[in-house]
């Protein structure tokens, strides 16, 4: 929302994709989240946070670059805003994704090679950067889980409304958000393919 920060009921597919990319990212691969299983009951917490309500203007940066000097400071005390937020708490998910190997990977980089790299890194708890759930201040822990049925999703079914699927970077200068109608069925959120008719934006 424009003023108050309110989380979705479940992690978004784009945030889930970022978790996989934090563990293994290569220019030759792309992750596609297919299913999100909610393992803990959906619970909320209300927080107040201090945010900065401005950025250094791009014109000031260009001017300083051209002149070699300039005023680029941003005084936080003058721009501080306190905002309330409604966030998820004590979350646990089992994320499922497909790994697509792009053509530029070449013949010497078959899909099993990347899967083995991912499983090795995830099994050891290694990551390129600390994964997070949507916002960087909400860091998350991860582990590689076996599909043995020992942890079942919550028995919750609800309509989640329109949810962010991901950003379309077809025009890198102006990425566009795309949305889909999300529904949790017995604790499982099925994620449609980005090219499916149900994903709009």
ZAFIDREN-625451 format. One record per residue: residue in three letters; x, y, z of N, C-alpha, C, O in turn. Coordinates in Angstrom, 1 decimal, padded with zeros to 4 digits. Atoms other than C-alpha are relative to their C-alpha. Layout:
# residues N
  aa    n_x    n_y    n_z   ca_x   ca_y   ca_z    c_x    c_y    c_z    o_x    o_y    o_z
 ALA      X      Y      Z      X      Y      Z      X      Y      Z      X      Y      Z
...
END
This chain:
# residues 201
  aa    n_x    n_y    n_z   ca_x   ca_y   ca_z    c_x    c_y    c_z    o_x    o_y    o_z
 UNK  000.8 -001.2  000.0  000.0  000.0  000.0  000.9  001.2  000.0  002.1  001.2  000.4
 UNK -000.8 -001.2  000.2  001.1  003.6 -000.6  000.5  000.5  001.4  001.6  001.0  001.5
 UNK -000.4 -000.6 -001.3  001.2  004.6  003.1  000.4 -001.1  001.0  001.6 -001.0  001.4
 UNK -000.3  001.0 -001.0  001.1  001.6  005.4  000.6 -001.3 -000.8  000.1 -001.6 -001.9
 UNK -000.6  001.2  000.6  003.2 -001.5  004.7 -000.7 -001.2  000.5 -000.8 -001.5  001.7
 UNK  000.8  001.1 -000.3  001.1 -004.6  004.6  000.5 -001.2 -000.8  000.6 -001.1 -002.0
 UNK -000.5  001.2  000.7  002.5 -008.1  003.8 -001.2 -000.8 -000.7 -002.3 -000.7 -000.3
 UNK  001.0  001.0  000.5  000.7 -010.6  001.6 -000.1 -001.1  001.1  000.8 -001.2  002.0
 UNK  000.2  001.1 -000.9 -000.6 -013.7  003.5  001.1 -001.0 -000.1  001.4 -001.8  000.8
 UNK -001.0  001.0  000.3  002.1 -015.8  001.9  001.2  000.6 -000.8  000.9  001.6 -001.5
 UNK -001.1 -000.5  000.8  005.6 -015.2  000.5 -000.4  000.1 -001.5 -001.0 -000.9 -002.0
 UNK  000.3 -000.1  001.4  005.3 -014.0 -003.1  001.0 -000.9 -000.8  002.1 -001.2 -000.4
 UNK -000.9  000.8  000.9  006.8 -016.1 -006.0  001.3  000.8 -000.3  002.3  000.1 -000.4
 UNK -001.3 -000.7  000.3  009.3 -013.3 -006.8  000.9 -000.1  001.2  002.2 -000.2  001.0
 UNK -000.9  000.1 -001.1  010.6 -013.4 -003.2  000.5 -001.4  000.2  001.7 -001.6  000.5
 UNK -000.4  001.4 -000.1  010.7 -017.2 -003.3  001.1 -000.2 -001.1  002.1 -000.9 -000.8
 UNK -001.0  000.2  001.0  012.7 -017.0 -006.6  001.3  000.6  000.5  002.4  000.1  000.3
 UNK -001.2 -000.6 -000.5  015.1 -014.6 -004.9  000.8 -000.8  001.0  002.0 -000.7  001.1
 UNK -000.7  000.9 -000.9  015.8 -017.2 -002.2  000.8 -001.0 -000.8  002.0 -001.3 -000.4
 UNK -000.8  000.9  000.9  016.9 -019.7 -004.9  001.2  000.7 -000.6  002.3  000.1 -000.6
 UNK -001.1 -000.7  000.6  019.0 -017.1 -006.6  001.1  000.4  001.0  002.2  000.5  000.7
 UNK -001.0 -000.3 -001.0  020.7 -016.2 -003.3  000.9 -001.2  000.3  002.0 -001.1  000.7
 UNK -000.8  001.3 -000.1  021.8 -019.9 -003.1  000.9 -000.2 -001.2  002.0 -000.5 -001.1
 UNK -000.8  000.2  001.2  022.8 -020.3 -006.7 -000.5  000.9 -001.1 -001.7  000.8 -001.5
 UNK  000.3 -000.9  001.1  022.8 -017.6 -009.4  001.1 -000.1 -001.0  002.3  000.1 -000.6
 UNK -000.9  000.0  001.2  024.5 -017.8 -012.8 -000.8  000.7 -001.1 -002.0  000.6 -001.2
 UNK  000.7 -000.6  001.1  023.8 -015.8 -015.9 -000.7 -001.0 -000.9 -001.6 -000.6 -001.7
 UNK  000.5  001.0  000.9  023.1 -019.0 -017.7 -001.3 -000.8  000.5 -001.8 -001.7 -000.2
 UNK  001.2  000.8 -000.5  020.2 -020.2 -015.5 -001.1  001.0  000.4 -000.9  002.2  000.7
 UNK  001.1 -000.8 -000.5  016.8 -019.0 -014.5 -000.9 -000.9  000.9 -001.2 -002.1  000.5
 UNK  000.8  000.8 -000.9  014.6 -020.2 -011.6 -001.5  000.3 -000.2 -001.8  001.5 -000.4
 UNK  001.5 -000.2  000.2  010.8 -020.7 -012.0 -000.7 -000.7  001.2 -000.7 -001.9  001.3
 UNK  000.7  000.5 -001.2  008.9 -021.1 -008.7 -001.3 -000.6 -000.4 -002.1  000.0 -001.2
 UNK  001.2  000.7  000.4  006.1 -023.7 -009.1 -001.0 -000.2  001.1 -002.2 -000.3  000.9
 UNK  000.9  000.4 -001.1  004.7 -024.4 -005.7  000.6  000.6  001.3  001.8  000.5  001.6
 UNK -000.4 -000.5 -001.3  004.9 -022.8 -002.2 -000.9 -000.7  001.0 -002.2 -000.6  001.0
 UNK  000.7  000.7 -001.1  003.9 -024.9  000.8  000.1  000.8  001.3  001.3  001.0  001.7
 UNK -000.1 -000.8 -001.3  003.0 -023.0  004.0  000.0 -001.1  001.1 -000.9 -001.8  001.3
 UNK -000.2  001.1 -001.0  004.3 -025.1  007.0 -000.4  000.5  001.4 -000.7 -000.3  002.3
 UNK  000.4 -000.6 -001.3  003.5 -022.7  009.9 -001.3  000.8 -000.2 -001.6  001.3 -001.2
 UNK  001.2 -000.8  000.1  000.1 -021.1  010.7  000.3  001.5 -000.4  001.3  002.0  000.0
 UNK -000.2 -001.4  000.5 -000.3 -017.6  009.1 -000.3  000.9  001.2 -001.4  001.0  001.7
 UNK  000.1 -000.9 -001.2  000.3 -015.1  012.0  000.6  001.3 -000.4  001.5  001.5 -001.3
 UNK -000.4 -001.4  000.3  000.9 -011.3  012.0  000.6  000.7  001.2  000.4  000.3  002.3
 UNK -000.6 -000.9 -001.0  002.8 -008.7  013.9 -000.1  001.4 -000.6  000.2  001.6 -001.7
 UNK  000.1 -001.4  000.4  002.3 -005.0  013.8  001.3  000.8  000.5  001.6  000.6  001.7
 UNK -001.2 -000.7 -000.4  005.5 -002.8  013.8  000.0  001.4 -000.5 -000.7  001.7 -001.5
 UNK -000.3 -001.3  000.5  006.5  000.8  013.5  001.4  000.1 -000.4  002.3 -000.4  000.4
 UNK -001.4 -000.1  000.4  009.6  001.5  011.5  000.3  001.4 -000.5 -000.6  002.2 -000.9
 UNK -000.5 -001.3  000.6  011.6  004.6  010.6  000.5 -000.2 -001.4  001.3 -001.1 -001.7
 UNK -000.4  000.1  001.4  012.0  005.1  006.9  000.5  001.4 -000.5  000.1  002.4  000.1
 UNK -000.4 -001.3  000.6  013.7  007.8  004.8 -001.0  000.3 -001.2 -001.2 -000.6 -002.0
 UNK  001.1 -000.3  000.9  011.1  009.6  002.7  000.5  000.7 -001.3 -000.3  001.3 -002.0
 UNK -000.5 -000.6  001.2  013.4  010.9 -000.1  001.3 -000.7 -000.4  001.9 -001.5  000.3
 UNK -001.3  000.5  000.5  016.4  010.1 -002.3  000.7  001.2 -000.6  000.1  002.3 -000.8
 UNK -000.8 -001.1  000.6  019.2  012.3 -003.6 -000.5  000.1 -001.5 -000.5 -000.9 -002.2
 UNK  000.5 -000.1  001.4  017.8  013.7 -006.9  001.1 -000.3 -001.0  002.3  000.0 -000.9
 UNK -001.0  000.4  001.1  019.4  012.3 -010.1  000.6  001.2 -000.6  001.8  001.1 -001.0
 UNK -000.6 -001.2  000.6  019.9  015.8 -011.4  001.2  000.5  000.8  002.2  001.0  000.2
 UNK -001.1 -000.4 -000.9  022.1  016.6 -008.4  001.2 -000.9 -000.2  002.4 -000.4 -000.2
 UNK -001.1  001.0  000.2  024.2  013.5 -009.0  000.7  000.3 -001.3  001.9  000.4 -001.4
 UNK -000.6 -000.3  001.3  024.7  014.3 -012.7  000.7  001.3  000.0  001.8  001.4 -000.6
 UNK -000.7 -001.3 -000.1  025.6  017.9 -011.9  001.3 -000.1  000.7  002.3  000.4  000.3
 UNK -001.2  000.2 -000.8  028.1  016.8 -009.3  001.0 -000.7 -000.8  002.2 -000.5 -000.7
 UNK -000.9  000.8  000.9  029.6  014.3 -011.8  000.7  000.9 -001.0  001.9  000.9 -001.3
 UNK -000.5 -000.9  001.1  030.0  017.0 -014.5  000.9  001.1  000.6  001.9  001.4  000.0
 UNK -000.8 -001.1 -000.6  031.4  019.7 -012.1  001.1 -000.6  000.8  002.1  000.1  001.1
 UNK -001.1  000.6 -000.8  033.5  017.3 -010.0 -000.3  000.3  001.5  000.5 -000.1  002.3
 UNK  000.4 -000.3 -001.4  031.8  018.6 -006.8 -001.5  000.3  000.0 -002.1  000.7 -001.0
 UNK  001.4 -000.4 -000.1  028.3  019.2 -005.5 -000.5 -000.5  001.3  000.1 -001.2  002.1
 UNK  000.7  000.4 -001.3  025.8  018.7 -002.6 -000.7 -001.3 -000.3 -001.8 -001.3 -000.9
 UNK  000.7  001.3  000.2  024.9  015.0 -002.5 -000.5 -000.5  001.3 -000.9 -001.7  001.4
 UNK  000.4  000.5 -001.3  024.0  014.8  001.2 -001.5 -000.1  000.1 -002.2  000.6 -000.5
 UNK  001.4  000.2 -000.3  020.7  013.5  002.4 -000.1  000.0  001.5  000.5 -000.9  002.2
 UNK  000.1 -000.1 -001.5  019.9  014.6  006.0 -001.2 -000.8  000.5 -002.3 -000.4  000.3
 UNK  001.0  000.9 -000.5  018.0  011.8  007.6 -001.0  000.6  000.9 -002.2  000.4  000.8
 UNK  000.9 -000.6 -001.0  016.6  013.9  010.4 -001.1  000.8 -000.7 -002.2  001.0 -000.2
 UNK  001.0 -000.8  000.7  014.8  016.1  007.8 -000.9 -000.8 -000.8 -002.0 -000.4 -001.2
 UNK  000.8  000.8  000.9  013.5  013.2  005.8 -000.6 -001.2  000.6 -001.2 -002.1 -000.1
 UNK  000.4  001.2 -000.7  012.6  010.6  008.4 -001.6  000.0  000.0 -002.2  001.0  000.3
 UNK  001.4  000.3 -000.1  009.1  009.1  008.3 -000.2 -001.2  000.8  000.5 -002.2  000.6
 UNK  000.3  001.2 -000.8  007.6  006.7  010.8 -001.3 -000.6 -000.6 -002.3  000.1 -000.7
 UNK  001.1  000.6  000.6  005.3  004.2  009.2 -000.3 -001.3  000.8  000.6 -002.0  001.3
 UNK  000.5  001.3 -000.6  003.2  001.3  010.6  000.1 -001.1 -001.0 -000.1 -000.8 -002.2
 UNK  000.0  001.1  000.9  003.5 -002.1  009.1 -000.6 -001.2  000.6 -000.5 -001.4  001.8
 UNK  000.6  001.3 -000.4  001.6 -005.4  009.3  000.8 -001.1 -000.7  000.6 -001.2 -001.9
 UNK -000.9  000.9  000.6  004.0 -008.2  008.7 -000.3 -001.4  000.5 -000.9 -001.6  001.6
 UNK  000.2  001.4 -000.4  004.0 -012.0  008.8  001.1 -000.3  001.1  002.2  000.3  001.1
 UNK -001.0  000.4 -001.0  005.8 -013.7  011.8  000.1 -001.5  000.1 -000.9 -002.2 -000.2
 UNK -000.2  001.4 -000.2  007.2 -017.1  012.5 -000.4 -000.8 -001.2 -001.1 -001.8 -001.1
 UNK  000.4  000.7  001.2  006.9 -018.2  008.9  001.0 -001.2 -000.3  002.1 -001.2  000.2
 UNK -000.8  001.1  000.5  008.1 -021.5  007.4 -000.6 -000.5 -001.3 -001.8 -000.7 -001.3
 UNK  000.5  000.4  001.3  007.8 -022.5  003.8  000.8 -001.2 -000.6  002.0 -001.3 -000.3
 UNK -000.8  000.9  000.9  008.8 -025.4  001.5 -000.2  000.5 -001.4 -001.4  000.5 -001.9
 UNK  000.1 -000.6  001.4  009.6 -023.9 -001.9  000.4 -001.0 -001.0  001.4 -001.8 -000.8
 UNK -000.3  000.9  001.1  009.6 -025.9 -005.1  000.2  000.9 -001.3 -000.6  001.8 -001.5
 UNK -000.3 -000.8  001.2  011.2 -024.5 -008.3  000.6 -000.9 -001.0  001.3 -001.9 -000.7
 UNK -000.7  000.6  001.1  012.3 -025.6 -011.7  001.2  000.9 -000.4  001.2  002.1 -000.3
 UNK -001.3 -000.7  000.4  015.8 -024.7 -013.0  000.0 -000.1 -001.5  000.0 -001.2 -002.1
 UNK -000.1 -000.1  001.4  015.9 -023.5 -016.6  001.4  000.4 -000.4  001.9  001.4  000.1
 UNK -001.4 -000.3  000.5  019.3 -023.6 -018.4 -000.2  000.7 -001.3 -000.8  000.2 -002.2
 UNK  000.2 -000.9  001.2  019.4 -020.8 -021.0  001.0 -000.4 -001.1  002.0 -001.1 -000.8
 UNK -000.9  000.5  001.2  020.9 -021.4 -024.5  001.4  000.5  000.1  002.3 -000.2 -000.3
 UNK -001.3 -000.5 -000.1  023.9 -019.2 -023.7  000.9 -000.8  000.9  002.1 -000.6  001.0
 UNK -000.8  000.9 -000.9  025.1 -021.9 -021.2  000.9 -000.8 -000.8  002.0 -001.2 -000.3
 UNK -000.9  000.9  000.8  026.5 -024.0 -024.0 -000.2 -001.5  000.3 -000.9 -001.8  001.3
 UNK  000.2  001.4 -000.1  026.6 -027.7 -024.4  000.8 -000.6  001.2  000.4 -001.7  001.6
 UNK -000.8  000.5 -001.1  029.2 -028.1 -021.7 -000.6  000.2  001.4  000.0 -000.2  002.4
 UNK  000.7 -000.3 -001.3  026.7 -027.0 -019.0 -001.4 -000.6  000.0 -002.4  000.2 -000.1
 UNK  001.3  000.6  000.0  023.9 -029.5 -018.8 -000.8  000.3  001.3 -000.1  000.6  002.3
 UNK  000.8 -000.3 -001.2  021.0 -029.0 -016.3  000.5 -000.8  001.3  000.5 -000.2  002.3
 UNK -000.5  000.7 -001.2  022.3 -031.8 -013.9  001.2  000.6  000.7  001.3  000.6  001.9
 UNK -001.2 -000.6 -000.6  025.5 -029.9 -013.4 -000.5  001.1  001.0  000.1  001.2  002.1
 UNK  000.4 -001.1 -000.9  023.6 -026.9 -012.0 -000.9 -000.5  001.2 -000.8  000.1  002.3
 UNK  000.7  000.5 -001.1  021.2 -029.0 -010.0  000.9 -000.6  001.1  000.7 -000.4  002.3
 UNK -001.0  000.5 -001.0  024.2 -030.7 -008.3  000.6  001.1  000.7  000.9  001.0  001.9
 UNK -000.6 -001.1 -000.7  025.7 -027.4 -007.6 -000.9  000.6  001.0 -000.5  000.9  002.2
 UNK  001.0 -000.6 -001.0  022.5 -026.1 -006.0 -000.2 -000.9  001.2 -000.1 -000.4  002.3
 UNK  000.2  000.9 -001.1  022.0 -029.2 -003.9  001.2  000.0  000.9  001.0 -000.1  002.1
 UNK -001.2 -000.1 -000.8  025.6 -029.1 -002.7  000.0  001.2  000.8  000.3  001.2  002.0
 UNK -000.1 -001.3 -000.7  025.4 -025.4 -001.8 -001.1  000.0  001.1 -000.9  000.5  002.2
 UNK  001.1  000.0 -000.9  021.9 -025.7 -000.2  000.2 -001.0  001.2 -000.1 -000.7  002.3
 UNK -000.3  001.0 -001.0  023.0 -028.8  001.7  001.0  000.5  001.1  000.9  000.1  002.2
 UNK -001.0 -000.6 -000.9  025.9 -026.9  003.2 -000.4  001.3  000.6  000.4  001.8  001.5
 UNK  000.4 -001.3 -000.5  024.0 -023.8  003.9  000.7  001.2 -000.6  000.8  002.3  000.0
 UNK -000.7 -001.0  000.7  026.0 -021.8  001.4 -000.9  000.9 -000.8 -001.9  000.4 -001.4
 UNK  000.7 -000.9  000.8  024.7 -018.7 -000.4  000.8  001.1 -000.5  001.9  001.4  000.1
 UNK -000.7 -001.1  000.7  025.8 -015.9 -002.7 -000.1  001.2  000.9  000.8  002.0  001.2
 UNK  000.3 -001.0 -001.0  024.1 -013.4 -000.4 -001.1 -000.5  000.9 -001.7 -001.5  000.6
 UNK  001.0  000.4 -001.0  021.8 -013.6  002.6 -001.4  000.1 -000.6 -001.8  001.2 -001.0
 UNK  001.3 -000.1  000.5  018.4 -014.6  001.4 -001.0  000.7  000.9 -000.7  000.8  002.1
 UNK  001.0 -000.8 -000.8  015.4 -012.5  002.6 -001.4 -000.2 -000.6 -001.5 -000.6 -001.8
 UNK  001.4  000.2  000.4  011.6 -012.6  002.4 -000.6  001.4 -000.4 -001.3  002.0  000.3
 UNK  000.6 -001.2  000.6  010.7 -009.6  000.2  000.8  001.3  000.3  001.1  002.0 -000.6
 UNK -000.8 -001.1 -000.4  012.6 -006.9  002.2  001.3 -000.4  000.6  001.3 -001.4  001.4
 UNK -001.3  000.4 -000.5  016.2 -007.0  003.1  000.1 -000.2  001.5  000.9 -001.0  002.0
 UNK -000.1  000.1 -001.5  015.6 -006.5  006.8 -000.7 -001.2  000.5 -000.5 -001.5  001.7
 UNK  000.6  001.2 -000.5  013.6 -009.7  006.9  000.8 -001.2 -000.6  000.3 -001.9 -001.4
 UNK -000.9  001.1  000.5  016.5 -012.2  006.4 -000.6 -001.3  000.4 -001.4 -001.4  001.4
 UNK  000.6  001.4 -000.3  015.6 -015.9  006.3  001.2 -001.0  000.0  002.2 -000.8 -000.6
 UNK -000.9  001.1  000.0  017.4 -019.1  007.0 -000.6 -001.1 -000.9 -001.8 -001.0 -001.2
 UNK  000.5  001.0  000.9  017.1 -022.1  004.7  000.7 -001.3  000.2  001.8 -001.3  000.8
 UNK -000.7  001.3  000.0  017.9 -025.8  004.4 -000.6 -000.8 -001.1 -001.8 -000.6 -001.5
 UNK  000.5  001.0  001.0  017.5 -028.5  001.8 -000.8 -001.0  000.7 -000.4 -001.7  001.6
 UNK  000.9  001.0 -000.6  014.5 -030.6  002.6 -000.3 -001.2 -000.9 -000.4 -001.0 -002.1
 UNK  000.4  001.2  000.8  013.7 -034.1  001.5 -001.5 -000.1  000.0 -002.2  000.3  000.9
 UNK  001.5  000.1  000.2  010.2 -034.8  000.2 -000.4 -001.4  000.6 -000.7 -002.3 -000.2
 UNK  000.3  001.2 -000.7  009.5 -037.5  002.8 -001.4  000.0  000.7 -001.8 -001.0  001.3
 UNK  001.3 -000.2 -000.6  006.1 -036.2  004.0  000.1  000.2  001.5 -001.0  000.1  002.1
 UNK -000.1 -000.1 -001.4  007.5 -035.7  007.5 -000.6  001.4  000.5 -001.1  001.5  001.6
 UNK  000.6 -001.3 -000.4  006.3 -032.0  007.5 -001.1  000.3 -001.0 -000.8  000.5 -002.2
 UNK  001.1 -000.2  000.9  002.9 -031.4  006.1 -000.4  001.5  000.0 -000.2  002.2  001.0
 UNK  000.5 -001.4  000.0  001.4 -028.0  005.0 -001.1  000.1  000.9 -001.8 -000.8  001.3
 UNK  001.1 -000.2 -000.9 -001.1 -026.4  007.2 -001.4 -000.3 -000.7 -001.4 -000.1 -001.9
 UNK  001.3  000.3  000.6 -004.8 -027.4  006.6 -000.8  001.3 -000.2 -001.9  001.4  000.4
 UNK  000.7 -001.3  000.2 -005.8 -023.9  005.4 -000.3  000.2 -001.4  000.6  000.1 -002.3
 UNK  000.4 -000.3  001.4 -007.7 -023.0  002.3 -000.6  001.4  000.0 -001.5  001.7  000.8
 UNK  000.5 -001.4  000.1 -008.3 -019.3  001.4  000.4  000.7 -001.3  001.4  000.3 -001.9
 UNK -000.3 -000.8  001.2 -008.5 -016.9 -001.5  000.9  001.1  000.5  000.6  001.9  001.3
 UNK -001.0 -001.0 -000.4 -005.4 -014.7 -001.3 -000.1  001.3 -000.9  000.6  002.3 -000.6
 UNK  000.2 -001.2  000.9 -006.6 -012.2 -004.0  001.1  000.1 -001.0  001.8 -000.9 -001.3
 UNK -001.0 -000.2  001.0 -004.3 -010.7 -006.5  001.4  000.2  000.7  001.5  001.0  001.6
 UNK -001.3  000.0 -000.6 -000.7 -011.3 -005.7  001.1  000.3 -001.0  000.9 -000.1 -002.2
 UNK -001.1 -000.3  000.9  002.6 -010.1 -007.2  000.6 -001.4 -000.4  001.0 -002.2  000.4
 UNK -000.7  001.2  000.6  004.0 -012.9 -009.5  001.5  000.3 -000.1  002.3 -000.4  000.5
 UNK -001.4 -000.4  000.2  007.2 -011.1 -010.5  000.0  001.2 -000.8 -001.0  001.7 -001.3
 UNK -000.2 -001.1  000.8  008.6 -008.2 -012.4  000.4 -000.4 -001.4  001.2 -001.3 -001.6
 UNK -000.3  000.2  001.4  008.7 -008.2 -016.2  001.1  000.9 -000.4  000.9  002.1 -000.5
 UNK -001.2 -000.8  000.4  012.2 -007.0 -017.2  000.2  000.0 -001.5  001.3  000.2 -002.0
 UNK -000.1 -000.1  001.4  011.4 -007.0 -020.9  000.6  001.3 -000.4  001.4  001.4 -001.4
 UNK -000.6 -001.3  000.2  012.2 -003.3 -020.8  000.8  000.3  001.3  000.1  000.7  002.3
 UNK -000.7 -000.1 -001.2  015.0 -003.1 -018.2 -000.1  001.4  000.6  000.0  001.6  001.9
 UNK  000.1 -001.4 -000.5  014.6  000.7 -017.9 -001.3  000.2  000.7 -001.5  001.1  001.5
 UNK  001.4 -000.1 -000.6  010.9  000.2 -016.9 -000.6 -001.3  000.3 -001.5 -001.8 -000.4
 UNK  000.6  001.3 -000.3  010.2 -003.2 -015.3 -001.4  000.2  000.5 -001.8  001.1  001.3
 UNK  001.4  000.0 -000.3  006.5 -003.9 -014.9 -000.4 -001.1  000.9  000.0 -002.3  000.6
 UNK  000.4  001.1 -000.9  004.9 -005.8 -012.1 -001.1 -000.8 -000.7 -001.9 -000.2 -001.4
 UNK  001.1  000.9  000.5  002.7 -008.8 -013.0 -000.6 -000.7  001.1  000.1 -001.1  002.1
 UNK  000.8  000.6 -001.1  000.0 -010.3 -010.9 -000.8 -001.2 -000.4 -001.0 -001.4 -001.6
 UNK  000.9  001.2  000.3 -002.0 -013.5 -010.6 -000.9 -000.2  001.2 -000.7  000.3  002.3
 UNK  001.0  000.2 -001.1 -005.0 -014.6 -008.6  000.4 -001.2  000.8  000.5 -002.3  000.3
 UNK -000.6  001.0 -000.9 -003.6 -016.6 -005.7 -001.0 -000.7  000.8 -001.9  000.0  001.4
 UNK  000.9  000.7 -000.9 -005.4 -019.3 -003.8  000.7 -001.1  000.7  001.5 -001.9  000.1
 UNK -000.6  001.0 -000.9 -004.2 -021.3 -000.9 -000.9 -001.2  000.1 -002.0 -001.0  000.6
 UNK  000.8  001.2 -000.2 -005.5 -024.9 -001.0  000.7 -001.0  000.8  001.7 -001.6  000.5
 UNK -000.6  001.0 -001.0 -004.8 -027.1  002.0  001.5  000.4  000.2  002.4 -000.5  000.3
 UNK -001.3 -000.4 -000.3 -001.7 -025.0  002.7  001.0  000.1 -001.2  002.2  000.3 -001.0
 UNK -000.8  000.0  001.2 -000.4 -025.1 -000.9 -000.4  001.1 -001.0 -001.6  001.1 -001.3
 UNK  000.3 -001.0  001.0 -000.1 -022.2 -003.3  000.7 -000.4 -001.3  002.0 -000.5 -001.3
 UNK -000.6  000.4  001.3  000.4 -023.3 -006.9  000.3  001.3 -000.8 -000.6  002.2 -000.9
 UNK -000.4 -001.2  000.7  002.3 -020.7 -009.0 -000.1 -000.3 -001.5  000.6 -001.2 -002.0
 UNK  000.1  000.2  001.5  001.3 -020.4 -012.7  001.3  000.5 -000.7  002.1  001.3 -000.1
 UNK -001.1 -000.4  000.8  003.9 -020.0 -015.4 -000.1  001.4 -000.4 -001.3  001.9 -000.5
 UNK  000.1 -001.5  000.3  004.8 -016.4 -016.2 -000.7  000.3 -001.3 -001.3  001.3 -001.5
 UNK  000.6 -000.2  001.3  003.5 -016.9 -019.8 -001.5 -000.4  000.0 -002.1 -000.3 -001.0
 UNK  001.4  000.5  000.0  000.1 -018.3 -018.7 -001.0  001.2  000.0 -000.6  002.3  000.4
 UNK  001.0 -001.1  000.1 -003.1 -016.2 -019.3 -000.4  000.5  001.3 -000.8  001.7  001.4
 UNK  000.4 -000.4 -001.3 -003.7 -016.0 -015.6  000.9  001.1  000.6  000.6  001.7  001.7
 UNK -000.9 -001.0 -000.5 -000.7 -013.8 -015.1 -000.1  001.3 -000.8  000.1  001.3 -002.0
 UNK  000.3 -001.2  000.7 -001.5 -010.2 -015.9  000.9  001.2  000.5  001.4  001.1  001.6
 UNK -000.7 -001.2 -000.5  000.2 -006.8 -015.7  000.4  000.9 -001.2  001.0  001.9 -001.0
END
